[in-house]
Amino acid sequence: MEQYIHKNSKYQLVVVKTETECFAEGTFNNPIEIDDEPINDNDTIKTDILRLPEEVILEIFGHVNQIDATNIRLVNRQLYKLGTMKLFNSILVAFPEDTGLNIKGKCHVAAKLYSEYLINYTVINGFQKIARVLGMAELSMVKNILLYTAKVNNYSDHCYYYLVNKCPWITVNVISHSPVMFGKQFMRLDKISMLRVSNAYQFISDIPDNFSIKKLYLIGTQRVGSDSLALIPHLKALKFLYMEDNRELNIFNQLKQRNIANLKLKHLALRFPSFVIRQMEECFVMSEIVTFELQFFNQGTPYDDLNWLSTRMTKLRNIEITLWKMSFTMVMKQFQGHILHRIKLHSYATDKEVPSSQVATMLKGRESEITEVWATSGTNQYSGMLSSTLFFRTTKRSNSSTKQSISKQFSKTKYPNLNTILINEGLVLYCNIPP
């Protein structure tokens, strides 16, 4: 396909190889302007969706990934404009140059992969590629950029400095294990929407009330350096809370000691060795939670507590549960009556593989609603659906015979909305499921 620009169009159309390949790889090349015949508006595709207000169409586009948006741009001028707005609204930048990431390959993008990050961000891998974007006119359309870098390096420093100092209209968030990067972000709390805090970091927790931060990751809740839990009451716009500590046994008492109660969150992740589930109601408004991740490893199966929890989380749509030697069927029984789109279940400390027939049984009655399923077991801990590292996870592909068996059992005819299924480690299906 040729590389070209419409001279009469407000927005540049850039095609390298194909648009799908270009954005799937996160590549952006400088366009070459050449003469082109104008498009006849009478020849453009007429669709009912174009009769909707633009803000409604953009809301719909909020549920597609970057490859979908790239293909949408090829339909006609109006969808080209709206698709471009979707692609450039929020960008995730990963730095494969950062050896501290300890991952193989780049941040994964697939045509039929719809994780939280892949529908909310356009993924760009590598410093050279984001550098090209910084020189494009479409940079003015960008509202959010998320930088993922484990360690501070020249690449991330340069990108961060340019965005913070030259692009004041962009909200720049960072996921990093670096206390130096945390310090930079902590100095500009009123200009960011996401904060990742380790309890080993040193900072003043008695901050002014903040109305910009919506996502908070707390890695370690027991006080080591500063009191990270003390930040929570000051974050008035908080909708997403992730807490993890492999030594904390009484997280809810810790929250109550800081007068943390009636938190209205949409997304909550709790990763601890143990806690009393029914104490959650003392700290959180249960009826507001949409996505819930529970991971603890005491040797018990609190099915009654899960049932109690499900009756109070009336808006619940996505769950991840990790328990000690749990029964997947029993867990799903506790959530009867809920419409669940994403389900991730992991049985800890057992080497027995999960039969695909058991997965089919636990999904009975949910065939039309489910979009993503993980059913795994063993001592390996998977990144959770609320974890900041989920989009870097890679898995081995299954052999063809196993894939055919799973494809037949979880067909599109029976599971029309299913796009991702993983059964046991190394068995992943991205929507290679035939109709």
C-alpha positions as CSV (number, residue, x, y, z in Angstrom):
1,M,0.0,0.0,0.0
2,E,1.3,3.4,-0.9
3,Q,2.2,6.1,1.6
4,Y,0.1,9.2,1.2
5,I,-1.6,12.3,2.7
6,H,-4.9,13.9,1.7
7,K,-4.0,17.5,1.0
8,N,-7.5,18.8,1.6
9,S,-8.0,16.9,4.8
10,K,-7.5,18.4,8.2
11,Y,-6.0,15.2,9.4
12,Q,-3.1,13.4,7.9
13,L,-3.5,9.9,6.7
14,V,-0.3,7.9,7.1
15,V,0.0,4.4,5.8
16,V,3.2,2.4,6.1
17,K,2.8,-1.2,4.7
18,T,-0.7,-1.4,6.0
19,E,-2.2,0.7,8.8
20,T,-2.8,-2.4,10.9
21,E,0.8,-3.4,10.7
22,C,1.9,0.1,11.5
23,F,-0.1,0.6,14.7
24,A,0.2,-3.1,15.8
25,E,3.9,-2.6,15.9
26,G,3.6,0.8,17.4
27,T,5.6,2.3,14.5
28,F,5.1,5.9,13.3
29,N,7.0,7.1,10.2
30,N,7.2,10.6,8.8
31,P,4.7,10.8,5.9
32,I,5.6,11.7,2.3
33,E,3.2,14.1,0.6
34,I,2.3,13.2,-2.9
35,D,-0.5,14.2,-5.3
36,D,-3.7,12.3,-4.8
37,E,-7.2,12.3,-6.4
38,P,-9.8,13.8,-4.0
39,I,-12.3,11.4,-2.5
40,N,-15.8,11.7,-3.9
41,D,-18.1,12.1,-0.8
42,N,-20.8,10.2,-2.7
43,D,-18.6,7.2,-2.8
44,T,-18.0,7.1,1.0
45,I,-19.6,4.3,3.0
46,K,-22.9,5.3,4.7
47,T,-23.5,3.7,8.0
48,D,-26.1,4.2,10.7
49,I,-23.4,4.8,13.3
50,L,-22.5,8.1,11.6
51,R,-25.9,9.5,12.5
52,L,-24.9,9.4,16.2
53,P,-23.3,12.3,17.9
54,E,-19.5,12.2,17.8
55,E,-19.2,11.9,21.6
56,V,-21.4,8.8,21.5
57,I,-19.3,7.3,18.7
58,L,-16.1,8.0,20.7
59,E,-17.7,6.3,23.7
60,I,-18.3,3.2,21.6
61,F,-14.7,3.4,20.3
62,G,-13.6,3.2,24.0
63,H,-14.3,-0.5,23.8
64,V,-12.1,-1.3,20.8
65,N,-8.3,-1.8,20.7
66,Q,-5.8,0.1,18.6
67,I,-5.9,-2.4,15.7
68,D,-9.7,-2.0,15.5
69,A,-9.4,1.8,15.6
70,T,-6.8,1.6,12.9
71,N,-9.1,-0.3,10.6
72,I,-12.0,2.0,11.4
73,R,-9.9,4.9,10.1
74,L,-9.9,3.3,6.6
75,V,-13.7,3.5,6.2
76,N,-14.3,7.2,5.4
77,R,-13.2,10.7,6.4
78,Q,-15.5,11.0,9.4
79,L,-14.5,7.7,10.9
80,Y,-10.9,8.5,10.0
81,K,-11.1,11.6,12.1
82,L,-12.8,9.8,15.0
83,G,-10.5,6.8,14.8
84,T,-7.5,9.1,14.9
85,M,-8.9,10.8,18.1
86,K,-9.2,7.3,19.6
87,L,-5.7,6.3,18.7
88,F,-4.0,9.4,19.9
89,N,-6.1,10.0,23.0
90,S,-4.1,7.8,25.4
91,I,-0.7,6.2,24.7
92,L,1.3,3.6,26.6
93,V,5.0,3.7,26.0
94,A,7.1,0.7,26.9
95,F,10.9,0.8,26.7
96,P,12.4,-2.5,25.5
97,E,15.7,-0.7,25.9
98,D,15.2,-0.9,29.7
99,T,17.0,-4.1,30.8
100,G,15.3,-3.8,34.2
101,L,12.0,-4.9,32.8
102,N,13.0,-8.5,32.8
103,I,10.6,-9.4,30.0
104,K,11.0,-11.1,26.6
105,G,10.0,-9.1,23.7
106,K,7.8,-6.0,23.5
107,C,4.4,-5.1,25.0
108,H,2.1,-7.5,23.2
109,V,-0.6,-6.3,20.9
110,A,-3.0,-8.6,19.1
111,A,-6.0,-8.1,16.9
112,K,-8.4,-9.9,19.1
113,L,-6.8,-9.1,22.5
114,Y,-8.9,-6.8,24.7
115,S,-7.3,-6.3,28.1
116,E,-7.9,-3.2,30.0
117,Y,-4.7,-1.6,28.8
118,L,-5.1,-2.6,25.2
119,I,-8.5,-0.9,24.9
120,N,-7.6,2.2,26.9
121,Y,-4.2,2.8,25.3
122,T,-2.4,2.8,22.0
123,V,0.8,0.9,22.7
124,I,4.2,2.1,21.4
125,N,7.3,0.0,21.9
126,G,10.7,1.8,22.1
127,F,12.2,5.2,22.5
128,Q,12.7,5.8,18.8
129,K,9.0,5.3,18.0
130,I,7.7,7.5,20.7
131,A,10.3,10.1,19.6
132,R,8.6,10.2,16.2
133,V,5.2,10.7,17.8
134,L,6.6,13.7,19.8
135,G,7.3,15.3,16.4
136,M,3.9,14.7,14.9
137,A,1.1,17.3,14.6
138,E,-1.3,14.7,16.2
139,L,0.6,15.1,19.5
140,S,-1.8,18.0,20.2
141,M,-4.6,15.4,20.4
142,V,-2.9,13.3,23.1
143,K,-4.5,13.6,26.6
144,N,-2.7,10.9,28.5
145,I,0.6,9.1,28.3
146,L,1.6,6.2,30.5
147,L,5.4,5.4,30.7
148,Y,6.4,2.0,31.8
149,T,10.0,1.8,32.8
150,A,11.4,-0.4,35.6
151,K,14.6,1.6,36.1
152,V,15.4,5.3,35.3
153,N,17.6,5.5,32.2
154,N,18.4,8.0,29.5
155,Y,15.5,6.9,27.3
156,S,12.8,7.3,29.9
157,D,14.4,10.5,31.4
158,H,14.4,12.2,28.0
159,C,10.9,11.2,27.2
160,Y,9.6,12.2,30.7
161,Y,11.4,15.5,30.7
162,Y,10.1,16.5,27.2
163,L,6.5,15.5,28.1
164,V,6.4,17.2,31.5
165,N,8.1,20.4,30.3
166,K,6.9,20.8,26.7
167,C,3.4,19.2,26.7
168,P,1.5,20.7,29.6
169,W,-1.9,19.5,28.2
170,I,-0.8,15.9,28.6
171,T,-1.3,13.9,31.8
172,V,1.9,12.0,32.2
173,N,1.7,8.9,34.4
174,V,4.5,6.5,35.2
175,I,4.7,2.8,36.3
176,S,8.2,2.3,37.7
177,H,10.1,0.5,40.4
178,S,12.4,3.5,40.7
179,P,12.3,5.7,43.9
180,V,13.8,8.5,41.8
181,M,10.9,8.4,39.4
182,F,8.4,8.2,42.2
183,G,9.9,11.3,43.7
184,K,9.4,13.2,40.5
185,Q,5.8,12.2,40.3
186,F,5.2,12.9,44.0
187,M,6.2,16.5,43.4
188,R,3.4,16.9,40.9
189,L,0.5,15.1,42.5
190,D,-2.1,17.6,41.2
191,K,-1.0,16.9,37.6
192,I,-1.2,13.1,37.5
193,S,-4.0,10.5,37.7
194,M,-2.0,7.4,38.7
195,L,0.5,6.8,41.5
196,R,2.5,3.7,42.4
197,V,3.9,3.7,45.9
198,S,6.2,1.3,47.7
199,N,6.2,1.3,51.5
200,A,10.0,1.5,51.3
201,Y,9.8,5.0,49.8
202,Q,10.4,8.1,51.9
203,F,7.8,10.8,51.6
204,I,5.4,13.0,53.6
205,S,2.0,11.3,53.7
206,D,0.1,14.3,55.2
207,I,-0.5,15.9,51.8
208,P,-3.2,18.4,50.8
209,D,-6.4,16.9,49.6
210,N,-6.0,15.7,46.0
211,F,-8.7,15.6,43.3
212,S,-6.7,14.4,40.3
213,I,-5.4,10.9,41.3
214,K,-7.9,8.2,40.4
215,K,-5.6,5.1,40.5
216,L,-3.4,4.1,43.5
217,Y,-1.1,1.1,43.7
218,L,0.3,0.3,47.1
219,I,3.1,-2.3,47.0
220,G,3.6,-3.0,50.7
221,T,1.2,-1.7,53.3
222,Q,3.2,-2.3,56.5
223,R,5.1,0.8,57.4
224,V,8.8,0.6,56.5
225,G,9.8,4.0,55.2
226,S,6.7,6.2,55.1
227,D,3.0,5.5,55.8
228,S,1.6,4.8,52.4
229,L,-1.9,3.9,53.7
230,A,-2.1,7.5,55.1
231,L,-2.3,8.8,51.5
232,I,-5.7,7.2,50.9
233,P,-8.0,9.7,52.9
234,H,-6.5,12.6,50.9
235,L,-7.2,11.2,47.5
236,K,-10.8,12.5,47.0
237,A,-11.2,11.2,43.3
238,L,-9.8,7.7,44.0
239,K,-11.7,5.0,42.0
240,F,-9.1,2.3,41.7
241,L,-7.1,0.8,44.6
242,Y,-4.5,-2.0,44.4
243,M,-3.0,-3.2,47.7
244,E,-0.4,-5.9,48.1
245,D,1.7,-7.1,51.0
246,N,2.9,-10.7,51.6
247,R,3.3,-10.1,55.4
248,E,0.2,-8.1,56.3
249,L,-2.4,-10.2,58.1
250,N,-4.9,-7.6,59.2
251,I,-5.2,-5.0,56.5
252,F,-8.7,-3.8,57.6
253,N,-7.5,-2.9,61.1
254,Q,-4.7,-0.9,59.5
255,L,-7.3,1.0,57.4
256,K,-9.6,1.6,60.4
257,Q,-6.7,3.0,62.5
258,R,-6.3,5.7,59.8
259,N,-10.1,6.4,59.8
260,I,-10.5,5.0,56.3
261,A,-14.1,4.0,55.8
262,N,-16.9,4.2,53.1
263,L,-14.5,4.3,50.2
264,K,-16.4,4.4,47.0
265,L,-14.2,2.5,44.5
266,K,-15.0,0.9,41.1
267,H,-12.0,-1.3,41.1
268,L,-10.4,-3.0,44.1
269,A,-7.5,-5.5,44.4
270,L,-6.5,-7.1,47.7
271,R,-3.4,-9.4,47.7
272,F,-2.6,-10.5,51.2
273,P,-1.8,-13.8,53.0
274,S,-5.0,-13.6,54.9
275,F,-7.8,-11.3,56.1
276,V,-11.4,-11.5,57.3
277,I,-13.5,-10.9,54.2
278,R,-16.6,-9.7,56.0
279,Q,-14.6,-6.8,57.5
280,M,-14.5,-5.3,54.0
281,E,-17.8,-3.6,54.5
282,E,-16.3,-1.5,57.3
283,C,-13.9,0.1,54.8
284,F,-15.6,0.0,51.4
285,V,-19.0,0.7,49.8
286,M,-19.4,-2.7,48.5
287,S,-22.3,-1.9,46.1
288,E,-20.0,0.4,44.0
289,I,-17.3,-2.2,43.1
290,V,-17.3,-3.4,39.5
291,T,-14.0,-5.2,39.3
292,F,-12.7,-7.2,42.3
293,E,-9.4,-9.1,42.7
294,L,-9.0,-11.3,45.8
295,Q,-5.8,-13.2,46.5
296,F,-4.8,-14.8,49.7
297,F,-3.2,-18.1,50.7
298,N,-4.4,-19.2,54.1
299,Q,-5.4,-22.9,54.0
300,G,-9.1,-22.5,53.8
301,T,-11.9,-22.3,51.3
302,P,-14.2,-19.3,52.4
303,Y,-17.1,-20.1,50.0
304,D,-19.7,-18.8,52.4
305,D,-17.7,-15.5,52.7
306,L,-17.6,-15.2,48.9
307,N,-21.3,-15.7,48.8
308,W,-21.7,-12.9,51.4
309,L,-19.4,-10.7,49.3
310,S,-21.3,-11.3,46.1
311,T,-24.6,-10.4,47.6
312,R,-23.2,-7.0,48.5
313,M,-21.3,-6.3,45.3
314,T,-24.4,-5.7,43.2
315,K,-22.5,-4.0,40.3
316,L,-19.8,-6.7,40.1
317,R,-18.8,-7.6,36.5
318,N,-15.2,-8.8,36.7
319,I,-13.6,-11.1,39.3
320,E,-10.2,-12.7,40.0
321,I,-10.0,-15.1,42.8
322,T,-6.9,-16.9,44.0
323,L,-7.3,-19.3,46.9
324,W,-5.7,-22.4,48.4
325,K,-6.8,-25.6,46.6
326,M,-10.1,-24.2,45.7
327,S,-12.9,-25.7,43.6
328,F,-13.6,-23.4,40.6
329,T,-17.2,-24.7,40.4
330,M,-17.8,-23.9,44.0
331,V,-16.4,-20.4,43.6
332,M,-18.6,-19.7,40.6
333,K,-21.6,-21.0,42.5
334,Q,-21.2,-18.2,45.0
335,F,-21.6,-15.6,42.2
336,Q,-24.8,-16.9,40.8
337,G,-27.1,-14.0,39.7
338,H,-24.1,-11.8,38.6
339,I,-23.5,-11.0,35.0
340,L,-19.7,-11.6,34.8
341,H,-17.6,-10.6,31.7
342,R,-14.1,-11.4,32.9
343,I,-13.3,-14.3,35.2
344,K,-9.8,-15.3,36.4
345,L,-9.5,-18.2,38.8
346,H,-6.3,-19.6,40.2
347,S,-5.9,-22.5,42.6
348,Y,-2.7,-22.0,44.6
349,A,-0.4,-24.8,45.7
350,T,-1.7,-27.6,43.6
351,D,-0.1,-29.2,40.5
352,K,-3.2,-30.8,39.2
353,E,-4.2,-29.4,35.8
354,V,-7.6,-27.9,35.3
355,P,-9.7,-30.0,32.9
356,S,-11.4,-28.0,30.1
357,S,-14.6,-29.8,30.9
358,Q,-14.5,-28.2,34.4
359,V,-14.2,-24.8,32.9
360,A,-17.2,-25.4,30.6
361,T,-19.2,-26.5,33.6
362,M,-18.4,-23.4,35.6
363,L,-19.4,-21.2,32.7
364,K,-22.8,-22.9,32.3
365,G,-25.4,-20.2,31.9
366,R,-22.8,-17.5,31.2
367,E,-22.0,-18.4,27.6
368,S,-23.3,-15.2,26.1
369,E,-21.9,-12.8,28.7
370,I,-18.3,-14.0,29.1
371,T,-15.5,-12.2,27.3
372,E,-12.3,-13.5,29.1
373,V,-11.6,-16.6,31.1
374,W,-8.4,-17.8,33.0
375,A,-8.4,-21.1,34.8
376,T,-5.0,-22.0,36.2
377,S,-3.4,-23.9,39.1
378,G,0.0,-24.2,40.6
379,T,2.5,-22.2,42.7
380,N,3.1,-19.6,40.0
381,Q,1.3,-16.4,40.6
382,Y,-0.2,-14.7,37.6
383,S,-0.4,-11.0,37.3
384,G,-3.9,-9.9,38.2
385,M,-6.4,-8.1,36.0
386,L,-5.8,-5.0,38.0
387,S,-2.0,-5.5,38.1
388,S,0.1,-2.9,36.3
389,T,2.1,-5.7,34.7
390,L,-0.7,-7.6,33.1
391,F,-0.1,-6.3,29.6
392,F,3.4,-7.7,29.5
393,R,2.5,-11.2,30.3
394,T,3.4,-13.8,27.7
395,T,2.4,-17.4,27.5
396,K,3.3,-20.4,25.4
397,R,1.0,-21.3,22.7
398,S,-0.7,-24.7,22.9
399,N,0.0,-27.4,20.3
400,S,-2.4,-27.6,17.4
401,S,-4.3,-30.7,18.6
402,T,-4.9,-29.2,22.0
403,K,-5.9,-25.9,20.5
404,Q,-8.4,-27.6,18.1
405,S,-9.9,-29.4,21.1
406,I,-10.4,-26.2,23.1
407,S,-11.6,-24.4,20.0
408,K,-14.3,-27.0,19.4
409,Q,-15.4,-27.0,23.0
410,F,-15.5,-23.2,23.3
411,S,-16.8,-22.3,19.9
412,K,-18.1,-18.9,18.8
413,T,-21.5,-20.4,18.3
414,K,-21.8,-21.2,22.0
415,Y,-19.6,-18.4,23.4
416,P,-20.2,-15.4,21.0
417,N,-18.3,-12.8,23.0
418,L,-15.4,-14.9,24.3
419,N,-12.1,-13.5,23.0
420,T,-9.5,-14.8,25.5
421,I,-9.3,-18.1,27.2
422,L,-6.4,-19.6,29.2
423,I,-6.6,-23.1,30.7
424,N,-3.5,-24.1,32.6
425,E,-0.1,-22.5,32.0
426,G,0.8,-22.3,28.3
427,L,-2.8,-22.7,26.9
428,V,-3.9,-19.4,25.5
429,L,-6.5,-18.6,22.9
430,Y,-6.9,-15.1,21.7
431,C,-10.1,-15.4,19.6
432,N,-8.8,-18.1,17.2
433,I,-12.1,-19.6,18.1
434,P,-14.0,-20.5,15.0
435,P,-17.7,-19.7,14.5
